[in-house]
Amino acid sequence: MMIKERYGDIPVYITENGLGAVDPIIDGEVVDDPRIDFLRVHIDALEKAIALGADVRGYYPWSFIDLLSWLNGYKKQYGFVYVDHKQNLARKRKKSFFWYKDVIASRGENR
């Protein structure tokens, strides 16, 4: 809403919104509940902003896959897909991957 107040009724695209965290692997599943909670809170805020008249046209979480951080290296994970650096860069979909897939499929109804 601060953007609307400052710049008027302009289109807004939220890009690279996400959370870097150490994602634990529990019984073979990458459990990144803090990421899910972070994204849920931001999606809820977007819904409220749209109801108040913000022209939000896009929301793009950061990032699809774990990546190198210029600040943290590989100490934290950032994406919906885990990259296992000890297992030849094997990929594993995280809990947040399946959660966000459901958010998309339900057009935001399931959060």
Beta strands, then each sheet from edge to edge (+ up, - down):
strand 1: 12-17
strand 2: 25-26
strand 3: 29-30
strand 4: 56-61
strand 5: 81-84
strand 6: 90-93
sheet 1: 1+ 4+
sheet 2: 2+ 3-
sheet 3: 5+ 6-
end
